[in-house]
Amino acid sequence: MVDLPMSRQAVAKHLGILRDAGLIAVEARGRQTRYRLRDLGLQTVQAWLDEIADAWDQRLRMLKAAAEADSGPAGPGRSTLTG
């Protein structure tokens, strides 16, 4: 038995969620239940996370470009007029 920093019920709940999401396969062997990762499920999640990361990277690049354009020689909110 593995000593985990959570209750048995919490582990069972997490495993149920992973099973429902198709990320793990469950096999009953007598009184034991075996869990194994499903590679295809993890690959799907990884592809989805990659899409999200790419979208955020694009947003951050646009935000950086806008901030740099706004802070030209006069700085943000400053007038270039003197006098």
PyMOL Python script that loads the backbone (N, CA, C, O; Angstrom):
from pymol import cmd

cmd.read_pdbstr("""\
ATOM      1  N   MET A   1       0.850  -1.185   0.000  1.00  0.00           N
ATOM      2  CA  MET A   1       0.000   0.000   0.000  1.00  0.00           C
ATOM      3  C   MET A   1       0.892   1.243   0.000  1.00  0.00           C
ATOM      4  O   MET A   1       1.907   1.287   0.695  1.00  0.00           O
ATOM      5  N   VAL A   2       0.514   2.225  -0.765  1.00  0.00           N
ATOM      6  CA  VAL A   2       1.260   3.472  -0.878  1.00  0.00           C
ATOM      7  C   VAL A   2       0.699   4.472   0.132  1.00  0.00           C
ATOM      8  O   VAL A   2      -0.517   4.621   0.250  1.00  0.00           O
ATOM      9  N   ASP A   3       1.579   5.153   0.858  1.00  0.00           N
ATOM     10  CA  ASP A   3       1.154   6.178   1.809  1.00  0.00           C
ATOM     11  C   ASP A   3       1.005   7.506   1.072  1.00  0.00           C
ATOM     12  O   ASP A   3       1.991   8.091   0.625  1.00  0.00           O
ATOM     13  N   LEU A   4      -0.238   7.975   0.950  1.00  0.00           N
ATOM     14  CA  LEU A   4      -0.520   9.213   0.227  1.00  0.00           C
ATOM     15  C   LEU A   4      -0.986  10.287   1.197  1.00  0.00           C
ATOM     16  O   LEU A   4      -1.574   9.973   2.232  1.00  0.00           O
ATOM     17  N   PRO A   5      -0.728  11.566   0.871  1.00  0.00           N
ATOM     18  CA  PRO A   5      -1.135  12.650   1.759  1.00  0.00           C
ATOM     19  C   PRO A   5      -2.611  13.027   1.621  1.00  0.00           C
ATOM     20  O   PRO A   5      -2.971  14.193   1.781  1.00  0.00           O
ATOM     21  N   MET A   6      -3.466  12.044   1.325  1.00  0.00           N
ATOM     22  CA  MET A   6      -4.906  12.281   1.223  1.00  0.00           C
ATOM     23  C   MET A   6      -5.625  11.012   1.627  1.00  0.00           C
ATOM     24  O   MET A   6      -5.020   9.944   1.720  1.00  0.00           O
ATOM     25  N   SER A   7      -6.911  11.136   1.865  1.00  0.00           N
ATOM     26  CA  SER A   7      -7.704   9.991   2.309  1.00  0.00           C
ATOM     27  C   SER A   7      -7.935   8.999   1.170  1.00  0.00           C
ATOM     28  O   SER A   7      -7.787   9.324  -0.007  1.00  0.00           O
ATOM     29  N   ARG A   8      -8.298   7.791   1.557  1.00  0.00           N
ATOM     30  CA  ARG A   8      -8.621   6.751   0.569  1.00  0.00           C
ATOM     31  C   ARG A   8      -9.802   7.190  -0.297  1.00  0.00           C
ATOM     32  O   ARG A   8      -9.831   6.922  -1.498  1.00  0.00           O
ATOM     33  N   GLN A   9     -10.780   7.870   0.322  1.00  0.00           N
ATOM     34  CA  GLN A   9     -11.949   8.339  -0.417  1.00  0.00           C
ATOM     35  C   GLN A   9     -11.558   9.391  -1.454  1.00  0.00           C
ATOM     36  O   GLN A   9     -12.104   9.410  -2.557  1.00  0.00           O
ATOM     37  N   ALA A  10     -10.616  10.263  -1.103  1.00  0.00           N
ATOM     38  CA  ALA A  10     -10.162  11.286  -2.048  1.00  0.00           C
ATOM     39  C   ALA A  10      -9.447  10.638  -3.229  1.00  0.00           C
ATOM     40  O   ALA A  10      -9.631  11.049  -4.375  1.00  0.00           O
ATOM     41  N   VAL A  11      -8.634   9.627  -2.947  1.00  0.00           N
ATOM     42  CA  VAL A  11      -7.940   8.907  -4.028  1.00  0.00           C
ATOM     43  C   VAL A  11      -8.961   8.246  -4.943  1.00  0.00           C
ATOM     44  O   VAL A  11      -8.849   8.324  -6.166  1.00  0.00           O
ATOM     45  N   ALA A  12      -9.962   7.592  -4.345  1.00  0.00           N
ATOM     46  CA  ALA A  12     -11.000   6.924  -5.137  1.00  0.00           C
ATOM     47  C   ALA A  12     -11.747   7.932  -6.015  1.00  0.00           C
ATOM     48  O   ALA A  12     -12.067   7.639  -7.167  1.00  0.00           O
ATOM     49  N   LYS A  13     -12.022   9.116  -5.470  1.00  0.00           N
ATOM     50  CA  LYS A  13     -12.717  10.150  -6.243  1.00  0.00           C
ATOM     51  C   LYS A  13     -11.857  10.595  -7.428  1.00  0.00           C
ATOM     52  O   LYS A  13     -12.360  10.711  -8.546  1.00  0.00           O
ATOM     53  N   HIS A  14     -10.574  10.844  -7.197  1.00  0.00           N
ATOM     54  CA  HIS A  14      -9.671  11.251  -8.275  1.00  0.00           C
ATOM     55  C   HIS A  14      -9.574  10.167  -9.345  1.00  0.00           C
ATOM     56  O   HIS A  14      -9.611  10.466 -10.538  1.00  0.00           O
ATOM     57  N   LEU A  15      -9.451   8.913  -8.923  1.00  0.00           N
ATOM     58  CA  LEU A  15      -9.370   7.822  -9.891  1.00  0.00           C
ATOM     59  C   LEU A  15     -10.657   7.711 -10.709  1.00  0.00           C
ATOM     60  O   LEU A  15     -10.611   7.410 -11.902  1.00  0.00           O
ATOM     61  N   GLY A  16     -11.799   7.952 -10.073  1.00  0.00           N
ATOM     62  CA  GLY A  16     -13.068   7.928 -10.800  1.00  0.00           C
ATOM     63  C   GLY A  16     -13.133   9.011 -11.863  1.00  0.00           C
ATOM     64  O   GLY A  16     -13.620   8.774 -12.969  1.00  0.00           O
ATOM     65  N   ILE A  17     -12.647  10.190 -11.533  1.00  0.00           N
ATOM     66  CA  ILE A  17     -12.631  11.298 -12.494  1.00  0.00           C
ATOM     67  C   ILE A  17     -11.703  10.972 -13.658  1.00  0.00           C
ATOM     68  O   ILE A  17     -12.047  11.209 -14.816  1.00  0.00           O
ATOM     69  N   LEU A  18     -10.529  10.431 -13.351  1.00  0.00           N
ATOM     70  CA  LEU A  18      -9.590  10.053 -14.413  1.00  0.00           C
ATOM     71  C   LEU A  18     -10.176   8.954 -15.298  1.00  0.00           C
ATOM     72  O   LEU A  18      -9.995   8.970 -16.516  1.00  0.00           O
ATOM     73  N   ARG A  19     -10.882   7.998 -14.682  1.00  0.00           N
ATOM     74  CA  ARG A  19     -11.534   6.930 -15.453  1.00  0.00           C
ATOM     75  C   ARG A  19     -12.606   7.507 -16.364  1.00  0.00           C
ATOM     76  O   ARG A  19     -12.670   7.169 -17.546  1.00  0.00           O
ATOM     77  N   ASP A  20     -13.453   8.381 -15.812  1.00  0.00           N
ATOM     78  CA  ASP A  20     -14.530   8.986 -16.602  1.00  0.00           C
ATOM     79  C   ASP A  20     -13.989   9.817 -17.760  1.00  0.00           C
ATOM     80  O   ASP A  20     -14.628   9.921 -18.807  1.00  0.00           O
ATOM     81  N   ALA A  21     -12.811  10.407 -17.570  1.00  0.00           N
ATOM     82  CA  ALA A  21     -12.187  11.207 -18.625  1.00  0.00           C
ATOM     83  C   ALA A  21     -11.462  10.343 -19.654  1.00  0.00           C
ATOM     84  O   ALA A  21     -10.977  10.854 -20.664  1.00  0.00           O
ATOM     85  N   GLY A  22     -11.385   9.036 -19.402  1.00  0.00           N
ATOM     86  CA  GLY A  22     -10.724   8.134 -20.346  1.00  0.00           C
ATOM     87  C   GLY A  22      -9.210   8.142 -20.238  1.00  0.00           C
ATOM     88  O   GLY A  22      -8.521   7.692 -21.153  1.00  0.00           O
ATOM     89  N   LEU A  23      -8.686   8.649 -19.129  1.00  0.00           N
ATOM     90  CA  LEU A  23      -7.234   8.731 -18.968  1.00  0.00           C
ATOM     91  C   LEU A  23      -6.625   7.492 -18.333  1.00  0.00           C
ATOM     92  O   LEU A  23      -5.425   7.249 -18.460  1.00  0.00           O
ATOM     93  N   ILE A  24      -7.453   6.705 -17.646  1.00  0.00           N
ATOM     94  CA  ILE A  24      -6.968   5.461 -17.060  1.00  0.00           C
ATOM     95  C   ILE A  24      -7.934   4.343 -17.390  1.00  0.00           C
ATOM     96  O   ILE A  24      -9.118   4.571 -17.636  1.00  0.00           O
ATOM     97  N   ALA A  25      -7.406   3.129 -17.389  1.00  0.00           N
ATOM     98  CA  ALA A  25      -8.225   1.931 -17.566  1.00  0.00           C
ATOM     99  C   ALA A  25      -8.262   1.205 -16.232  1.00  0.00           C
ATOM    100  O   ALA A  25      -7.279   1.199 -15.491  1.00  0.00           O
ATOM    101  N   VAL A  26      -9.394   0.595 -15.930  1.00  0.00           N
ATOM    102  CA  VAL A  26      -9.591  -0.089 -14.653  1.00  0.00           C
ATOM    103  C   VAL A  26      -9.809  -1.571 -14.922  1.00  0.00           C
ATOM    104  O   VAL A  26     -10.577  -1.955 -15.804  1.00  0.00           O
ATOM    105  N   GLU A  27      -9.117  -2.392 -14.145  1.00  0.00           N
ATOM    106  CA  GLU A  27      -9.260  -3.839 -14.287  1.00  0.00           C
ATOM    107  C   GLU A  27      -9.387  -4.447 -12.896  1.00  0.00           C
ATOM    108  O   GLU A  27      -8.536  -4.233 -12.033  1.00  0.00           O
ATOM    109  N   ALA A  28     -10.465  -5.213 -12.688  1.00  0.00           N
ATOM    110  CA  ALA A  28     -10.662  -5.893 -11.407  1.00  0.00           C
ATOM    111  C   ALA A  28      -9.961  -7.240 -11.450  1.00  0.00           C
ATOM    112  O   ALA A  28     -10.127  -8.009 -12.398  1.00  0.00           O
ATOM    113  N   ARG A  29      -9.167  -7.523 -10.405  1.00  0.00           N
ATOM    114  CA  ARG A  29      -8.488  -8.815 -10.254  1.00  0.00           C
ATOM    115  C   ARG A  29      -8.768  -9.333  -8.845  1.00  0.00           C
ATOM    116  O   ARG A  29      -8.072  -8.997  -7.887  1.00  0.00           O
ATOM    117  N   GLY A  30      -9.796 -10.150  -8.751  1.00  0.00           N
ATOM    118  CA  GLY A  30     -10.180 -10.634  -7.427  1.00  0.00           C
ATOM    119  C   GLY A  30     -10.632  -9.478  -6.557  1.00  0.00           C
ATOM    120  O   GLY A  30     -11.539  -8.731  -6.924  1.00  0.00           O
ATOM    121  N   ARG A  31      -9.995  -9.332  -5.396  1.00  0.00           N
ATOM    122  CA  ARG A  31     -10.353  -8.232  -4.495  1.00  0.00           C
ATOM    123  C   ARG A  31      -9.573  -6.964  -4.812  1.00  0.00           C
ATOM    124  O   ARG A  31      -9.791  -5.932  -4.177  1.00  0.00           O
ATOM    125  N   GLN A  32      -8.680  -7.022  -5.770  1.00  0.00           N
ATOM    126  CA  GLN A  32      -7.870  -5.854  -6.129  1.00  0.00           C
ATOM    127  C   GLN A  32      -8.416  -5.184  -7.386  1.00  0.00           C
ATOM    128  O   GLN A  32      -9.027  -5.821  -8.244  1.00  0.00           O
ATOM    129  N   THR A  33      -8.181  -3.904  -7.462  1.00  0.00           N
ATOM    130  CA  THR A  33      -8.509  -3.141  -8.660  1.00  0.00           C
ATOM    131  C   THR A  33      -7.216  -2.548  -9.182  1.00  0.00           C
ATOM    132  O   THR A  33      -6.495  -1.866  -8.454  1.00  0.00           O
ATOM    133  N   ARG A  34      -6.931  -2.810 -10.434  1.00  0.00           N
ATOM    134  CA  ARG A  34      -5.701  -2.304 -11.064  1.00  0.00           C
ATOM    135  C   ARG A  34      -6.045  -1.135 -11.971  1.00  0.00           C
ATOM    136  O   ARG A  34      -7.030  -1.169 -12.709  1.00  0.00           O
ATOM    137  N   TYR A  35      -5.217  -0.099 -11.904  1.00  0.00           N
ATOM    138  CA  TYR A  35      -5.386   1.083 -12.741  1.00  0.00           C
ATOM    139  C   TYR A  35      -4.153   1.226 -13.613  1.00  0.00           C
ATOM    140  O   TYR A  35      -3.029   1.030 -13.152  1.00  0.00           O
ATOM    141  N   ARG A  36      -4.366   1.563 -14.856  1.00  0.00           N
ATOM    142  CA  ARG A  36      -3.224   1.828 -15.741  1.00  0.00           C
ATOM    143  C   ARG A  36      -3.541   3.030 -16.617  1.00  0.00           C
ATOM    144  O   ARG A  36      -4.689   3.276 -16.986  1.00  0.00           O
ATOM    145  N   LEU A  37      -2.495   3.762 -16.933  1.00  0.00           N
ATOM    146  CA  LEU A  37      -2.657   4.944 -17.783  1.00  0.00           C
ATOM    147  C   LEU A  37      -2.981   4.525 -19.202  1.00  0.00           C
ATOM    148  O   LEU A  37      -2.482   3.513 -19.695  1.00  0.00           O
ATOM    149  N   ARG A  38      -3.812   5.303 -19.845  1.00  0.00           N
ATOM    150  CA  ARG A  38      -4.128   5.083 -21.258  1.00  0.00           C
ATOM    151  C   ARG A  38      -3.384   6.149 -22.047  1.00  0.00           C
ATOM    152  O   ARG A  38      -3.694   7.337 -21.951  1.00  0.00           O
ATOM    153  N   ASP A  39      -2.411   5.719 -22.821  1.00  0.00           N
ATOM    154  CA  ASP A  39      -1.579   6.656 -23.584  1.00  0.00           C
ATOM    155  C   ASP A  39      -2.394   7.555 -24.499  1.00  0.00           C
ATOM    156  O   ASP A  39      -2.121   8.752 -24.590  1.00  0.00           O
ATOM    157  N   LEU A  40      -3.381   7.003 -25.171  1.00  0.00           N
ATOM    158  CA  LEU A  40      -4.177   7.796 -26.110  1.00  0.00           C
ATOM    159  C   LEU A  40      -4.883   8.936 -25.387  1.00  0.00           C
ATOM    160  O   LEU A  40      -4.940  10.055 -25.898  1.00  0.00           O
ATOM    161  N   GLY A  41      -5.413   8.661 -24.215  1.00  0.00           N
ATOM    162  CA  GLY A  41      -6.080   9.703 -23.441  1.00  0.00           C
ATOM    163  C   GLY A  41      -5.119  10.807 -23.051  1.00  0.00           C
ATOM    164  O   GLY A  41      -5.461  11.987 -23.132  1.00  0.00           O
ATOM    165  N   LEU A  42      -3.927  10.438 -22.630  1.00  0.00           N
ATOM    166  CA  LEU A  42      -2.935  11.440 -22.234  1.00  0.00           C
ATOM    167  C   LEU A  42      -2.451  12.242 -23.434  1.00  0.00           C
ATOM    168  O   LEU A  42      -2.183  13.438 -23.315  1.00  0.00           O
ATOM    169  N   GLN A  43      -2.338  11.599 -24.580  1.00  0.00           N
ATOM    170  CA  GLN A  43      -1.927  12.323 -25.786  1.00  0.00           C
ATOM    171  C   GLN A  43      -2.975  13.354 -26.179  1.00  0.00           C
ATOM    172  O   GLN A  43      -2.638  14.447 -26.635  1.00  0.00           O
ATOM    173  N   THR A  44      -4.236  13.009 -26.004  1.00  0.00           N
ATOM    174  CA  THR A  44      -5.329  13.945 -26.300  1.00  0.00           C
ATOM    175  C   THR A  44      -5.260  15.143 -25.365  1.00  0.00           C
ATOM    176  O   THR A  44      -5.397  16.286 -25.802  1.00  0.00           O
ATOM    177  N   VAL A  45      -5.049  14.882 -24.079  1.00  0.00           N
ATOM    178  CA  VAL A  45      -4.933  15.971 -23.103  1.00  0.00           C
ATOM    179  C   VAL A  45      -3.726  16.840 -23.424  1.00  0.00           C
ATOM    180  O   VAL A  45      -3.815  18.066 -23.363  1.00  0.00           O
ATOM    181  N   GLN A  46      -2.592  16.221 -23.768  1.00  0.00           N
ATOM    182  CA  GLN A  46      -1.390  16.983 -24.091  1.00  0.00           C
ATOM    183  C   GLN A  46      -1.618  17.875 -25.304  1.00  0.00           C
ATOM    184  O   GLN A  46      -1.181  19.026 -25.310  1.00  0.00           O
ATOM    185  N   ALA A  47      -2.291  17.369 -26.324  1.00  0.00           N
ATOM    186  CA  ALA A  47      -2.581  18.176 -27.519  1.00  0.00           C
ATOM    187  C   ALA A  47      -3.466  19.361 -27.150  1.00  0.00           C
ATOM    188  O   ALA A  47      -3.251  20.471 -27.637  1.00  0.00           O
ATOM    189  N   TRP A  48      -4.455  19.136 -26.295  1.00  0.00           N
ATOM    190  CA  TRP A  48      -5.355  20.204 -25.860  1.00  0.00           C
ATOM    191  C   TRP A  48      -4.592  21.249 -25.060  1.00  0.00           C
ATOM    192  O   TRP A  48      -4.781  22.448 -25.268  1.00  0.00           O
ATOM    193  N   LEU A  49      -3.734  20.809 -24.149  1.00  0.00           N
ATOM    194  CA  LEU A  49      -2.929  21.753 -23.363  1.00  0.00           C
ATOM    195  C   LEU A  49      -1.968  22.538 -24.245  1.00  0.00           C
ATOM    196  O   LEU A  49      -1.738  23.723 -24.004  1.00  0.00           O
ATOM    197  N   ASP A  50      -1.404  21.893 -25.265  1.00  0.00           N
ATOM    198  CA  ASP A  50      -0.521  22.591 -26.204  1.00  0.00           C
ATOM    199  C   ASP A  50      -1.267  23.700 -26.943  1.00  0.00           C
ATOM    200  O   ASP A  50      -0.724  24.786 -27.148  1.00  0.00           O
ATOM    201  N   GLU A  51      -2.506  23.431 -27.342  1.00  0.00           N
ATOM    202  CA  GLU A  51      -3.316  24.452 -28.021  1.00  0.00           C
ATOM    203  C   GLU A  51      -3.561  25.652 -27.099  1.00  0.00           C
ATOM    204  O   GLU A  51      -3.448  26.805 -27.515  1.00  0.00           O
ATOM    205  N   ILE A  52      -3.893  25.362 -25.861  1.00  0.00           N
ATOM    206  CA  ILE A  52      -4.132  26.436 -24.889  1.00  0.00           C
ATOM    207  C   ILE A  52      -2.861  27.242 -24.664  1.00  0.00           C
ATOM    208  O   ILE A  52      -2.900  28.472 -24.626  1.00  0.00           O
ATOM    209  N   ALA A  53      -1.731  26.550 -24.514  1.00  0.00           N
ATOM    210  CA  ALA A  53      -0.456  27.239 -24.298  1.00  0.00           C
ATOM    211  C   ALA A  53      -0.113  28.127 -25.489  1.00  0.00           C
ATOM    212  O   ALA A  53       0.337  29.259 -25.310  1.00  0.00           O
ATOM    213  N   ASP A  54      -0.322  27.625 -26.695  1.00  0.00           N
ATOM    214  CA  ASP A  54      -0.043  28.424 -27.897  1.00  0.00           C
ATOM    215  C   ASP A  54      -0.925  29.672 -27.946  1.00  0.00           C
ATOM    216  O   ASP A  54      -0.454  30.755 -28.293  1.00  0.00           O
ATOM    217  N   ALA A  55      -2.197  29.519 -27.599  1.00  0.00           N
ATOM    218  CA  ALA A  55      -3.109  30.667 -27.611  1.00  0.00           C
ATOM    219  C   ALA A  55      -2.660  31.708 -26.589  1.00  0.00           C
ATOM    220  O   ALA A  55      -2.676  32.903 -26.883  1.00  0.00           O
ATOM    221  N   TRP A  56      -2.259  31.272 -25.387  1.00  0.00           N
ATOM    222  CA  TRP A  56      -1.795  32.212 -24.370  1.00  0.00           C
ATOM    223  C   TRP A  56      -0.482  32.872 -24.787  1.00  0.00           C
ATOM    224  O   TRP A  56      -0.286  34.065 -24.552  1.00  0.00           O
ATOM    225  N   ASP A  57       0.414  32.105 -25.402  1.00  0.00           N
ATOM    226  CA  ASP A  57       1.672  32.693 -25.881  1.00  0.00           C
ATOM    227  C   ASP A  57       1.395  33.803 -26.890  1.00  0.00           C
ATOM    228  O   ASP A  57       2.031  34.857 -26.854  1.00  0.00           O
ATOM    229  N   GLN A  58       0.438  33.561 -27.793  1.00  0.00           N
ATOM    230  CA  GLN A  58       0.088  34.576 -28.788  1.00  0.00           C
ATOM    231  C   GLN A  58      -0.496  35.816 -28.108  1.00  0.00           C
ATOM    232  O   GLN A  58      -0.139  36.941 -28.457  1.00  0.00           O
ATOM    233  N   ARG A  59      -1.385  35.615 -27.149  1.00  0.00           N
ATOM    234  CA  ARG A  59      -1.975  36.752 -26.427  1.00  0.00           C
ATOM    235  C   ARG A  59      -0.909  37.556 -25.691  1.00  0.00           C
ATOM    236  O   ARG A  59      -0.936  38.786 -25.700  1.00  0.00           O
ATOM    237  N   LEU A  60       0.020  36.864 -25.059  1.00  0.00           N
ATOM    238  CA  LEU A  60       1.071  37.552 -24.317  1.00  0.00           C
ATOM    239  C   LEU A  60       2.009  38.322 -25.248  1.00  0.00           C
ATOM    240  O   LEU A  60       2.462  39.414 -24.906  1.00  0.00           O
ATOM    241  N   ARG A  61       2.302  37.756 -26.420  1.00  0.00           N
ATOM    242  CA  ARG A  61       3.118  38.483 -27.409  1.00  0.00           C
ATOM    243  C   ARG A  61       2.414  39.751 -27.858  1.00  0.00           C
ATOM    244  O   ARG A  61       3.049  40.796 -28.002  1.00  0.00           O
ATOM    245  N   MET A  62       1.099  39.667 -28.081  1.00  0.00           N
ATOM    246  CA  MET A  62       0.328  40.843 -28.496  1.00  0.00           C
ATOM    247  C   MET A  62       0.297  41.884 -27.384  1.00  0.00           C
ATOM    248  O   MET A  62       0.419  43.079 -27.653  1.00  0.00           O
ATOM    249  N   LEU A  63       0.135  41.449 -26.148  1.00  0.00           N
ATOM    250  CA  LEU A  63       0.126  42.357 -25.017  1.00  0.00           C
ATOM    251  C   LEU A  63       1.480  43.045 -24.860  1.00  0.00           C
ATOM    252  O   LEU A  63       1.548  44.247 -24.602  1.00  0.00           O
ATOM    253  N   LYS A  64       2.549  42.279 -25.017  1.00  0.00           N
ATOM    254  CA  LYS A  64       3.896  42.846 -24.923  1.00  0.00           C
ATOM    255  C   LYS A  64       4.116  43.881 -26.021  1.00  0.00           C
ATOM    256  O   LYS A  64       4.642  44.964 -25.763  1.00  0.00           O
ATOM    257  N   ALA A  65       3.712  43.548 -27.242  1.00  0.00           N
ATOM    258  CA  ALA A  65       3.885  44.481 -28.359  1.00  0.00           C
ATOM    259  C   ALA A  65       3.095  45.763 -28.114  1.00  0.00           C
ATOM    260  O   ALA A  65       3.586  46.857 -28.391  1.00  0.00           O
ATOM    261  N   ALA A  66       1.882  45.634 -27.600  1.00  0.00           N
ATOM    262  CA  ALA A  66       1.067  46.816 -27.316  1.00  0.00           C
ATOM    263  C   ALA A  66       1.692  47.654 -26.214  1.00  0.00           C
ATOM    264  O   ALA A  66       1.708  48.882 -26.306  1.00  0.00           O
ATOM    265  N   ALA A  67       2.203  47.015 -25.183  1.00  0.00           N
ATOM    266  CA  ALA A  67       2.833  47.747 -24.080  1.00  0.00           C
ATOM    267  C   ALA A  67       4.103  48.453 -24.543  1.00  0.00           C
ATOM    268  O   ALA A  67       4.365  49.590 -24.149  1.00  0.00           O
ATOM    269  N   GLU A  68       4.888  47.782 -25.377  1.00  0.00           N
ATOM    270  CA  GLU A  68       6.121  48.396 -25.874  1.00  0.00           C
ATOM    271  C   GLU A  68       5.815  49.542 -26.826  1.00  0.00           C
ATOM    272  O   GLU A  68       6.537  50.539 -26.834  1.00  0.00           O
ATOM    273  N   ALA A  69       4.769  49.425 -27.622  1.00  0.00           N
ATOM    274  CA  ALA A  69       4.388  50.499 -28.545  1.00  0.00           C
ATOM    275  C   ALA A  69       3.874  51.704 -27.775  1.00  0.00           C
ATOM    276  O   ALA A  69       4.081  52.842 -28.197  1.00  0.00           O
ATOM    277  N   ASP A  70       3.212  51.472 -26.661  1.00  0.00           N
ATOM    278  CA  ASP A  70       2.649  52.547 -25.852  1.00  0.00           C
ATOM    279  C   ASP A  70       3.710  53.259 -25.016  1.00  0.00           C
ATOM    280  O   ASP A  70       3.488  54.384 -24.570  1.00  0.00           O
ATOM    281  N   SER A  71       4.845  52.626 -24.801  1.00  0.00           N
ATOM    282  CA  SER A  71       5.879  53.236 -23.959  1.00  0.00           C
ATOM    283  C   SER A  71       7.070  53.672 -24.810  1.00  0.00           C
ATOM    284  O   SER A  71       8.217  53.322 -24.532  1.00  0.00           O
ATOM    285  N   GLY A  72       6.770  54.437 -25.844  1.00  0.00           N
ATOM    286  CA  GLY A  72       7.821  54.958 -26.723  1.00  0.00           C
ATOM    287  C   GLY A  72       8.675  55.972 -25.987  1.00  0.00           C
ATOM    288  O   GLY A  72       8.702  55.963 -24.756  1.00  0.00           O
ATOM    289  N   PRO A  73       9.382  56.856 -26.707  1.00  0.00           N
ATOM    290  CA  PRO A  73      10.306  57.812 -26.088  1.00  0.00           C
ATOM    291  C   PRO A  73       9.639  58.700 -25.038  1.00  0.00           C
ATOM    292  O   PRO A  73      10.266  59.038 -24.033  1.00  0.00           O
ATOM    293  N   ALA A  74       8.382  59.083 -25.253  1.00  0.00           N
ATOM    294  CA  ALA A  74       7.718  59.969 -24.308  1.00  0.00           C
ATOM    295  C   ALA A  74       7.178  59.197 -23.104  1.00  0.00           C
ATOM    296  O   ALA A  74       6.884  59.792 -22.067  1.00  0.00           O
ATOM    297  N   GLY A  75       7.049  57.885 -23.238  1.00  0.00           N
ATOM    298  CA  GLY A  75       6.510  57.070 -22.157  1.00  0.00           C
ATOM    299  C   GLY A  75       4.990  57.077 -22.183  1.00  0.00           C
ATOM    300  O   GLY A  75       4.382  57.905 -22.862  1.00  0.00           O
ATOM    301  N   PRO A  76       4.385  56.180 -21.464  1.00  0.00           N
ATOM    302  CA  PRO A  76       2.926  56.093 -21.487  1.00  0.00           C
ATOM    303  C   PRO A  76       2.289  57.293 -20.824  1.00  0.00           C
ATOM    304  O   PRO A  76       2.689  57.684 -19.727  1.00  0.00           O
ATOM    305  N   GLY A  77       1.308  57.878 -21.471  1.00  0.00           N
ATOM    306  CA  GLY A  77       0.558  58.976 -20.897  1.00  0.00           C
ATOM    307  C   GLY A  77       1.286  60.313 -20.890  1.00  0.00           C
ATOM    308  O   GLY A  77       0.770  61.287 -20.342  1.00  0.00           O
ATOM    309  N   ARG A  78       2.441  60.380 -21.470  1.00  0.00           N
ATOM    310  CA  ARG A  78       3.200  61.641 -21.484  1.00  0.00           C
ATOM    311  C   ARG A  78       3.102  62.293 -22.867  1.00  0.00           C
ATOM    312  O   ARG A  78       3.053  61.610 -23.890  1.00  0.00           O
ATOM    313  N   SER A  79       3.078  63.549 -22.870  1.00  0.00           N
ATOM    314  CA  SER A  79       3.001  64.291 -24.125  1.00  0.00           C
ATOM    315  C   SER A  79       4.413  64.487 -24.672  1.00  0.00           C
ATOM    316  O   SER A  79       5.372  64.623 -23.913  1.00  0.00           O
ATOM    317  N   THR A  80       4.525  64.497 -25.997  1.00  0.00           N
ATOM    318  CA  THR A  80       5.824  64.756 -26.623  1.00  0.00           C
ATOM    319  C   THR A  80       6.043  66.257 -26.827  1.00  0.00           C
ATOM    320  O   THR A  80       7.100  66.684 -27.291  1.00  0.00           O
ATOM    321  N   LEU A  81       5.021  67.054 -26.471  1.00  0.00           N
ATOM    322  CA  LEU A  81       5.138  68.510 -26.617  1.00  0.00           C
ATOM    323  C   LEU A  81       5.940  69.083 -25.460  1.00  0.00           C
ATOM    324  O   LEU A  81       5.822  68.608 -24.330  1.00  0.00           O
ATOM    325  N   THR A  82       6.742  70.082 -25.724  1.00  0.00           N
ATOM    326  CA  THR A  82       7.496  70.750 -24.661  1.00  0.00           C
ATOM    327  C   THR A  82       7.012  72.168 -24.547  1.00  0.00           C
ATOM    328  O   THR A  82       6.459  72.725 -25.495  1.00  0.00           O
ATOM    329  N   GLY A  83       7.219  72.759 -23.378  1.00  0.00           N
ATOM    330  CA  GLY A  83       6.917  74.165 -23.285  1.00  0.00           C
ATOM    331  C   GLY A  83       5.931  74.497 -22.340  1.00  0.00           C
ATOM    332  O   GLY A  83       5.598  75.672 -22.182  1.00  0.00           O
TER     333      GLY A  83
END
""", "prot")
cmd.dss("prot")
cmd.show_as("cartoon", "prot")
cmd.util.cbc("prot")
cmd.orient("prot")
